[in-house]
Amino acid sequence: MGCSKRYNIRRNAENLPGEIDRCYTDNIMPFFLNLTSARCGWIPSNAEVPSSLAKEYKWINGLSVTEMEIMHGAYRIDNPNSLFLIRQDDFLNTIPEEHQKDFVDPNPVAPEKMKILKDMLKKRLGSRVKWYNCQFDGLRDDGTVRLKGLDGTFTSNVLEFYKKRIGEQYPLDNTELDPYQQAREAHESFMKSRCVMVLGRDSILQQIEDYVVGVAEDKAFVLLGGPGVGKSSLMARTADVACSKAITKEIPGGGDKGWYVFYHFVGAIPGSTDLEKCLKRLLKEIGAVTDNTMPTDLESTCQLVGSALTNTNTRPTIIVIDAVNQFDEDHQSKAVSWLPKKLAPQIRVILSMIDNSAPHKLLKARTTQQTEVPVTPLDMQSRTEIVKGMLGKYNKRLDAEQMNNLLSKESSQNPLWLAIACEELRVYGLFHKINDKINTLADGLLDLLAQVLARFEEENGGQLLVATLSLLECSATGLLETELLLILGDEDSLMPQDQNDQEKGASGKESKGQFDKLLPPFKWAAVYRALKPFLRPFGDSGEGRLDFYHRSLSKAVRHKYFLNDDDNETDDDSKDVYYWWHKKLADFFEQMEYLDRKLEEYPQHLIKINDTKRLKEFLTEWRIFDKLYHEEYSSKLLAFWRKAGGYAEMETQYQNCLQEVENDPHADRDFLALRCEHIARVFMQAGRHEKTLEVLRKAMDIEENELGGRPERMVELYDICARTYSEILKLYSFIERRQMNELRPAIEYGQKAIRIRETLPPEQHKFKMGLSLMLLAFNQESWHGLGGDSTLSSAEALKQGKKNIEEAIKIFKELGDDGHVAEAIMTKGVLHQRGSIEQLKDYEDAMDLCIQTYGEYHVLVSRLLLNTGIYYEDSGDYYTAYKYFKRWRHTTEEVFGLEHPKTKRAIDTLEEPMYSRIARELGDR
């Protein structure tokens, strides 16, 4: 039972049954452990038990509160999760006479009452009642009795009983969930936990409701406020109400399908601060992508989200994203880049962020402003209700004077301050001094948190508590409880020492910690009991990962334990402290075998301490490479290499790895060939084209000369070669004859890949076949443009290209992939004679389908606008060309941003003399 009984118990006998009721409300059938000895506890008189309580709980006169707890909590209900452990009476024989009074009830009726109680329990509950023994083991430093012998029958009974009952009540579900579905369920759990108590915010909630159900405003609704003002609770309530009303179709404008509600609480679960993951989950949930069309990097993901939110064919969707300013620092510049300037009429976007944070400044810099609503301070009535609600959960309350004293503090208008203050009062043990305690509460959020941390240190574990807070602060994604116990178990090097006193190994390097023993449970219990109200397990997944409940606590920890008085993170002392803790975490996760967890933490800490040596060693482990490798784009792997020394260093390291495999007499040649293919793909993704082709030649040599040229492997190698040469062609600014050096192999390898794919199972290769045909057709058009040669004439290249693009269109139509159908139709237009009516029709058809699929703002739309502008330019219709180039410029700015090279190219085009003159004539300048 998570019940608190520290003050106002005797003045309110009704507290205890109420606490048990709360456990049943929260847990349906809670786990109940009773330890019975020779004491029966306080027996209230009839006058001390209110008549309403006696009636409600069928109070039995003459029973102690402890006995009534047993009756109400387990005996009457026959709770199968209840266990009763009764201490043997002969235990008292081992206690010195001067200490026996601490274990014997002075009430003369106690022995008989306890005998009757034990007999009743055994008769009704049977095997759930067990006896145990223990012995006197001397005195502790504070003079209290220490016991021994509990690690036998006692501990085994408790452990085995609850392992069995937990397993039966919460059986393991081995079903593998889609990672996006897992994330949604975790966010739903967080939403449900935060939406319960939202007081004094009716006006803001009404504004949000009006935004959702009212006439479309084509812009986002942005909730602004400082730390702790209650933004997350408001957003959680918004998402919860929206979900409920969407299910019952109470929100107008949803059409036949109704509204879909997407919600994301940044920082609430592991991985939730990753902007790319968030946006990909959004795309997946609203049905804007398939597995084949999911974008491969953050930039393309942002572009596709922006397109989906402007597309009138996207399902009616309400998007709720809380704490946008908490997305990872390296994503801050793109934190709102996915948000288009103009939303489709069936899209609602509700965001929360700290005012004047980086994302807010990016929004304010836009020409089109969003709807901004500040979260104002709580009124007095709301504050009163919050205090009553928070303390009432534990059957505690303040009288009028105490309430006035608490709410007279200026910071009580901040919900987080108020919650922390209530928690401080809840655990305070002296009810008659509550007013004094209230008066000492610091009037300021960070000051109060500093005060709480100081109390924690004094009362609950000292350095162990500081170490726990520091480890959580430096962790990348929170820490599992088992991880904390192993790290804290190294008590000999628990805290940073002065630089001159740091222990060095023989080599002069700092020694690594020992993580081979767990912190004793009784020590952890003291720390966890104090910190529990300020920590949150991530979701209901059962994994027990802990992190701070609110980022303000993180800030308070940084201020108290990491920074000097000037709050400067860059001074040497602060850097040394950060280095020490990050190194400790790096050392711990270095020896972890669970790869998914290791990937979340280990590389992040190596980057923090600039340990490129270990980072390179980590990235060159094949099992790590396999986890980070992605056939389309290995974004995380490449990002880590940028921190580990860059792509040139990556080339060197992976070539060494391949050489080691080749030199290993026991290594399988098939294994080497596959490694070469994967490394080649990564090199291509990094733009290292020369090394890509070098590694591919090695792979093809092994496949063709040693492994029999297996078609399923050769097709992939040919495809990579074709794409690599095609990427090299993109580096040319203009069409030049010397491009044929790369164009020839691009075409030849593309043809080889297609010939093999035609022989392979279509269900596995159909989509790739479509992509290969489209790329080949584009390259064949380029060959035609360069005039061809004796091996392939210009006319024949064009003929083959037209045939290939028609086949690609057919494939994508069969797959129902409208986006790629539009791209293939555009490529078909490129193959037509420049300036022909057929070319214009294909561009227009592709544009219609593209806008229908992606919306107005998409990379393919920008390409079509450019191509159409060039069409009219070739035809001498410069005014119409200008209109398309102008739209092209607007679209590229929306899709790529003002500083992107493609946007700058569009701007430069409009700056050409012809189009500058037209702009002046039309009054655009």
Secondary structure, 3 states (H helix, E strand, C coil): CCCCCCCCCCCCCCHHHHHHHHHHHHHCCCCEEEEECCCCCCCCCHHHCCHHHHHHCCCCCCCCHHHHHHHHHHHCCCCCCEEEEEECHHHHHHCCHHHHHHCCCCCCCHHHHHHHHHHHHHHHHHHHEEEECCEEEEECCCCCEEEECCCCHHHHHHHHHHHHHHHHHCCCCCCCCCHHHHHHHHHHHHHHHHCCCCCCCHHHHHHHHHHHHCCCCCCCEEEECCCCCCHHHHHHHHHHHHHHHHHCCCCCCCCCCCCEEEEEECCCCCCCCCHHHHHHHHHHHCCCCCCCCCCCCHHHHHHHHHHHHHCCCCCCEEEEEECHHHCCHHHHHHCCCCCCCCCCCCEEEEEEECCCCHHHHHHHCCCCCCEEEECCCCCHHHHHHHHHHHHHCCCCCCCHHHHHHHHCCHHHHCHHHHHHHHHHHHCCCCHHHHHHHHHHCCCCHHHHHHHHHHHHHHHCCCHHHHHHHHHHHHCCCCEEHHHHHHHHCCHHHCCCCCHHHCCECCCCCECCCCCCCCCCHHHHHHHHHHHHHHEEECCCCCCCEEEECCHHHHHHHHHHHHCCCCCCCCCHHHHHHHHHHHHHHHHHHHCCCCHHHHHHHHHHHHHHCCCHHHHHHHHCCHHHHHHHCCCCCCHHHHHHHHHHCCHHHHHHHHHHHHHHHHHCCCCCHHHHHHHHHHHHHHHHHCCCHHHHHHHHHHHHHHHHHCCCCCHHHHHHHHHHHHHHHHHHHCCCCCCCHHHHHHHHHHHHHHHHHHHHHCCCCHHHHHHHHHHHHHHHHHHHHHHHHCCECCCCEHHHHHHHHHHHHHHHHHHHHHHCCHHHHHHHHHHHHHHCCCCCHHHHHHHHHHHHHHHHHHCCCCHHHHHHHHHHHHHHHHCCCHHHHHHHHHHHHHHHHHHHCCCCHHHHHHHHHHCCHHHHHHHHHCCCC
